[in-house]
Amino acid sequence: MLNSITNFPSLSTAFLQVKENHGCAGVDRVTIEEFEIDLPKNLSEIANELKHKQYSPLPLLKIIVDKGKGDNEGRALCVPTVKDRLVQTAVFHVIEPVLEKEFEACSFAFRKGHSVKQAVYKIKEYYDSGYRWVVDADIDAFFDSVDHDLLIGKVKRFIDDVEIVRLIRSWIKAEVWDGENLKVLDKGIPQGSPLSPILANLFLDELDEEMLRKGQRYVRFADDFLILCKSQEKAVQSLEQVNKKLDDLLLKLDDSEVVSFDHGFQYLGVTFVRSMIFVPFDKPKKERKVLYYPPPMNLSAYYLKKKRGW
């Protein structure tokens, strides 16, 4: 599996995707444009490092961006360097077909051919079939709470390439530079990394399977989900079921409530009231404003400490 990403076409394709996604420089302050100037040389060096098992990611750069609500409320993103985003993207291209086959139809986020619109259609289908009560829930600090041992165990179930697993482990247990301190992640999936969405779906696939095994009408988009039921009593019971399963995953619910279509609720920005669905007008996507960008990291001192084994 690793051999399929150490060739020039695979790495070139990965770079083009990184370029299309734009994004800022990481801790090394190398921008996409600067990386592209010596692209053949850079790709050759990456291929060499991967082949000889000498590749090691640099720390993530922790930046704060606004949530797009107009209130300057911040959300942390941990941004890999351009080089590390490229390697992660190349790995994504080889593991995505393997993992995608394992995912359930009730999962609608971060997947080709799945969307908010499809999730809304599925909710409408359940309403039309008589499911009028809803458990509306999301997982508390999901991306910050994922247990690394559980996640790597799930990766190993489907990915048998030892080196690919090692790379994934190095990315989720990354160091993070926040401008003052260098901290090693002991849990969580760093938001801002190309592999984060598919790893999130992999981790929550066990929850999806459990809900479907219990016969639930269930719709999940990332860490937000609905369980649709025919009575309020069934909805309350379903909430208990999901709490038990989340305990197994070392997760817990944040906000959760039992609501009905008669009273109405919002999900994924869409309002549901009885048989009516209200979708907001499309707004042009706004660039997320960076509220905090850390000062440069002293890479010379960092490499020296690594060399000395500190």
C-alpha positions as CSV (number, residue, x, y, z in Angstrom):
1,M,0.0,0.0,0.0
2,L,2.8,2.4,0.9
3,N,4.5,1.7,-2.5
4,S,1.5,3.2,-4.3
5,I,2.1,6.6,-2.8
6,T,5.9,6.9,-3.3
7,N,5.7,7.5,-7.1
8,F,5.7,10.8,-8.8
9,P,2.2,10.7,-10.2
10,S,0.6,9.9,-6.8
11,L,2.5,12.6,-5.0
12,S,1.8,15.1,-7.9
13,T,-1.9,14.3,-7.7
14,A,-1.8,14.8,-3.9
15,F,0.0,18.1,-4.3
16,L,-2.6,19.4,-6.8
17,Q,-5.4,18.6,-4.3
18,V,-3.5,20.4,-1.5
19,K,-3.1,23.4,-3.9
20,E,-6.8,23.4,-4.7
21,N,-7.7,23.5,-1.0
22,H,-5.4,26.5,-0.5
23,G,-4.6,26.8,3.2
24,C,-1.8,28.6,5.0
25,A,1.8,27.7,5.7
26,G,2.6,25.5,8.7
27,V,5.3,25.8,11.3
28,D,8.1,25.9,8.7
29,R,6.4,29.0,7.1
30,V,6.6,27.4,3.6
31,T,3.6,28.4,1.5
32,I,2.0,26.3,-1.2
33,E,3.5,28.7,-3.8
34,E,7.0,28.4,-2.3
35,F,6.8,24.6,-2.2
36,E,5.7,24.5,-5.8
37,I,8.8,26.4,-7.0
38,D,11.0,23.3,-6.5
39,L,8.1,20.8,-6.8
40,P,10.0,17.9,-8.6
41,K,12.9,18.1,-6.1
42,N,10.5,18.3,-3.1
43,L,8.4,15.3,-4.4
44,S,11.6,13.3,-5.0
45,E,12.8,14.0,-1.4
46,I,9.4,13.0,0.0
47,A,9.4,9.7,-2.0
48,N,12.9,9.0,-0.7
49,E,12.0,9.6,2.9
50,L,9.0,7.4,2.7
51,K,10.8,4.6,0.9
52,H,13.6,4.6,3.5
53,K,11.2,5.2,6.5
54,Q,12.9,8.5,7.3
55,Y,9.8,10.6,7.0
56,S,8.6,12.3,10.2
57,P,6.0,15.1,10.4
58,L,6.7,18.5,11.8
59,P,4.6,19.9,14.6
60,L,1.1,21.3,13.8
61,L,0.5,25.0,13.8
62,K,-2.4,25.9,16.1
63,I,-4.3,28.8,14.7
64,I,-7.7,30.3,15.8
65,V,-10.3,31.1,13.1
66,D,-13.7,32.6,13.5
67,K,-16.7,30.3,13.2
68,G,-18.3,32.4,10.5
69,K,-21.1,33.6,12.8
70,G,-20.1,37.2,12.8
71,D,-19.3,37.3,16.5
72,N,-15.6,36.7,16.4
73,E,-16.1,33.4,18.3
74,G,-13.0,31.3,17.7
75,R,-12.3,27.7,16.7
76,A,-8.9,26.1,16.9
77,L,-7.4,24.4,13.8
78,C,-4.1,22.5,13.9
79,V,-2.5,23.0,10.5
80,P,0.2,20.6,9.1
81,T,2.9,21.9,6.9
82,V,2.3,21.8,3.1
83,K,4.7,18.8,2.9
84,D,2.8,17.0,5.6
85,R,-0.6,17.8,4.1
86,L,0.7,16.4,0.8
87,V,1.7,13.1,2.4
88,Q,-1.5,12.8,4.3
89,T,-3.5,13.4,1.1
90,A,-1.5,10.8,-0.7
91,V,-2.3,8.3,2.1
92,F,-5.9,9.3,2.0
93,H,-6.1,8.4,-1.7
94,V,-5.1,4.8,-0.9
95,I,-7.0,4.2,2.3
96,E,-10.3,5.9,1.3
97,P,-11.5,3.1,-1.0
98,V,-10.8,0.6,1.7
99,L,-12.5,2.4,4.5
100,E,-15.4,3.8,2.4
101,K,-16.7,0.2,1.8
102,E,-17.1,-0.2,5.6
103,F,-19.1,3.0,6.2
104,E,-22.9,2.9,6.5
105,A,-25.5,4.8,4.4
106,C,-26.6,6.7,7.5
107,S,-23.3,8.7,7.5
108,F,-23.5,11.8,5.4
109,A,-20.5,14.0,6.1
110,F,-17.1,14.0,4.4
111,R,-17.9,11.4,1.8
112,K,-18.2,11.5,-2.0
113,G,-21.8,11.3,-3.1
114,H,-23.1,12.2,0.4
115,S,-24.4,15.6,1.4
116,V,-26.6,17.7,3.6
117,K,-29.3,17.6,0.9
118,Q,-29.3,13.8,1.0
119,A,-29.5,13.8,4.8
120,V,-32.5,16.1,4.6
121,Y,-34.2,13.8,2.1
122,K,-33.6,10.8,4.4
123,I,-35.2,12.7,7.3
124,K,-38.2,13.6,5.2
125,E,-38.5,9.9,4.1
126,Y,-38.6,8.9,7.8
127,Y,-41.2,11.6,8.6
128,D,-43.4,10.4,5.8
129,S,-43.1,6.8,7.2
130,G,-44.6,8.0,10.6
131,Y,-41.4,8.8,12.5
132,R,-42.4,12.0,14.2
133,W,-40.3,12.1,17.3
134,V,-36.6,12.9,17.2
135,V,-33.5,12.6,19.4
136,D,-31.4,15.6,18.4
137,A,-27.9,15.2,19.7
138,D,-24.2,16.0,19.2
139,I,-21.1,14.6,20.8
140,D,-19.2,16.7,23.3
141,A,-15.9,18.0,21.9
142,F,-15.7,15.0,19.6
143,F,-12.5,15.9,17.7
144,D,-10.7,16.7,20.9
145,S,-11.8,13.5,22.7
146,V,-11.1,10.6,20.4
147,D,-9.1,7.9,22.2
148,H,-5.9,7.2,20.2
149,D,-5.6,3.5,21.1
150,L,-9.2,2.9,20.1
151,L,-8.7,4.7,16.8
152,I,-5.5,2.9,15.9
153,G,-7.2,-0.4,16.7
154,K,-9.9,0.5,14.2
155,V,-7.4,1.5,11.6
156,K,-5.5,-1.8,12.0
157,R,-8.7,-3.8,11.4
158,F,-8.8,-2.5,7.8
159,I,-5.3,-1.3,7.0
160,D,-2.6,-4.0,7.1
161,D,0.3,-1.9,5.9
162,V,2.4,-1.4,9.0
163,E,4.1,1.7,7.6
164,I,0.8,3.4,6.8
165,V,-0.5,2.7,10.3
166,R,2.7,4.1,11.7
167,L,2.2,7.3,9.6
168,I,-1.4,7.7,10.8
169,R,-0.3,7.2,14.4
170,S,2.4,9.9,14.0
171,W,-0.2,12.3,12.7
172,I,-2.8,11.9,15.4
173,K,-0.1,11.9,18.1
174,A,1.5,15.0,16.7
175,E,3.2,17.9,18.5
176,V,1.3,21.2,18.4
177,W,2.9,24.6,18.4
178,D,0.6,27.3,19.8
179,G,3.1,30.2,19.7
180,E,4.4,29.6,23.2
181,N,4.5,25.9,23.9
182,L,5.0,22.7,22.1
183,K,2.5,20.0,23.3
184,V,2.0,16.4,22.2
185,L,-1.6,15.4,21.5
186,D,-2.6,12.6,23.9
187,K,-6.1,12.2,22.5
188,G,-8.3,13.7,19.7
189,I,-8.1,14.0,15.9
190,P,-6.5,17.3,14.9
191,Q,-9.0,19.4,12.9
192,G,-7.2,20.9,9.9
193,S,-5.5,17.8,8.7
194,P,-6.5,16.1,5.4
195,L,-7.1,12.7,7.2
196,S,-9.2,14.0,10.0
197,P,-12.6,13.6,8.3
198,I,-12.2,10.0,7.3
199,L,-10.7,9.1,10.6
200,A,-13.7,10.7,12.3
201,N,-16.1,8.6,10.2
202,L,-14.0,5.5,10.9
203,F,-14.2,6.1,14.7
204,L,-18.0,6.7,14.6
205,D,-18.8,3.8,12.3
206,E,-19.1,1.6,15.4
207,L,-21.9,3.9,16.6
208,D,-23.6,3.8,13.2
209,E,-23.5,0.0,13.1
210,E,-24.9,-0.2,16.7
211,M,-27.8,2.1,15.9
212,L,-28.7,0.2,12.7
213,R,-28.4,-3.1,14.5
214,K,-30.9,-1.8,17.0
215,G,-33.2,-1.0,14.1
216,Q,-33.0,2.7,14.6
217,R,-33.9,5.3,11.9
218,Y,-30.6,7.2,12.3
219,V,-28.9,10.1,10.4
220,R,-25.4,11.3,11.2
221,F,-23.5,14.2,9.9
222,A,-20.0,14.3,11.5
223,D,-20.6,14.4,15.2
224,D,-24.2,15.6,15.0
225,F,-27.0,13.0,14.6
226,L,-30.7,12.4,14.8
227,I,-32.6,9.3,15.8
228,L,-36.2,9.3,14.5
229,C,-38.9,7.4,16.4
230,K,-42.6,6.8,16.3
231,S,-43.2,7.8,19.9
232,Q,-41.7,10.0,22.6
233,E,-41.2,6.9,24.8
234,K,-39.1,5.2,22.0
235,A,-37.1,8.4,21.6
236,V,-36.2,8.5,25.3
237,Q,-35.2,4.8,25.1
238,S,-33.1,5.5,22.1
239,L,-31.2,8.3,23.9
240,E,-30.3,5.8,26.6
241,Q,-29.1,3.3,24.0
242,V,-26.8,5.9,22.3
243,N,-25.4,7.0,25.7
244,K,-24.4,3.4,26.4
245,K,-22.6,3.0,23.1
246,L,-20.8,6.3,23.5
247,D,-19.5,5.1,26.9
248,D,-17.9,2.2,25.0
249,L,-16.2,4.7,22.8
250,L,-15.1,6.9,25.7
251,L,-17.3,9.7,24.4
252,K,-20.3,11.6,25.8
253,L,-23.1,13.7,24.5
254,D,-23.0,17.4,24.6
255,D,-26.5,18.9,23.8
256,S,-29.3,16.4,23.4
257,E,-33.0,16.7,23.5
258,V,-36.1,14.8,22.4
259,V,-38.2,16.9,20.1
260,S,-41.1,16.5,17.7
261,F,-41.8,17.6,14.1
262,D,-45.0,19.3,15.5
263,H,-42.9,21.7,17.6
264,G,-40.1,21.9,15.0
265,F,-36.4,21.7,15.2
266,Q,-33.2,22.6,13.3
267,Y,-30.6,20.3,11.9
268,L,-27.7,21.1,9.6
269,G,-29.1,24.7,9.3
270,V,-32.4,23.3,8.0
271,T,-35.7,23.9,9.9
272,F,-38.2,21.0,10.1
273,V,-41.8,21.8,11.2
274,R,-44.3,19.1,10.6
275,S,-44.2,18.2,6.9
276,M,-42.5,21.5,6.0
277,I,-38.8,22.0,5.4
278,F,-37.3,25.5,5.4
279,V,-33.9,25.8,3.8
280,P,-32.0,29.1,4.1
281,F,-31.0,31.0,1.0
282,D,-27.7,30.1,-0.4
283,K,-25.0,32.5,0.8
284,P,-21.6,32.9,-0.8
285,K,-19.0,31.1,1.2
286,K,-16.9,33.5,3.3
287,E,-13.2,33.0,3.9
288,R,-12.8,32.2,7.5
289,K,-10.9,35.1,9.2
290,V,-7.8,34.1,11.2
291,L,-8.1,35.5,14.7
292,Y,-4.8,34.3,15.9
293,Y,-1.7,33.2,14.0
294,P,1.3,32.1,16.2
295,P,4.7,33.7,16.0
296,P,7.4,31.6,14.2
297,M,8.7,28.5,15.8
298,N,12.5,28.1,16.2
299,L,13.0,25.1,13.9
300,S,16.8,25.1,14.4
301,A,16.4,24.7,18.1
302,Y,13.6,22.1,17.5
303,Y,15.8,19.9,15.3
304,L,18.7,20.2,17.7
305,K,16.5,18.9,20.6
306,K,15.3,16.1,18.4
307,K,18.8,15.2,17.5
308,R,19.8,15.1,21.2
309,G,16.7,13.0,22.0
310,W,15.1,15.7,24.3
